[in-house]
Amino acid sequence: MAQIDWLHSPAIRSTMQKSIVKYHRFIRIIADHSKCFAIPTLDVDLAWHTHQLSPKVVYYRYSIAETKRFINHEDKVSENRLNTAFS
């Protein structure tokens, strides 16, 4: 992230707004396909991590309201799980 210097981009506001929209859509995908494994894009992952920085109850309530369950965001995904997801 630091190498692309996105914080100093003149388009940062619109970029972040688009990322937030994509994040909400991604959560919807998780809700609609609860048995599947979804991996976010870099911008969606950044929005997701930022959302988790809010007080825990805020993220918890959002997760429950949108998906009917708490979504534990796992950064570490085993290579085996990735291999079976794409086979």
Buried (B, 14 or more C-beta within 10 A) or exposed (E): EEEEEBEEEEEEEEEBEEBBEBBBEBBEEBBEEEEEEEEBEEBBBBBBEEBBEEEEEEBBEBBEEBBEEEBEEEEEEEEEEEEEEEE
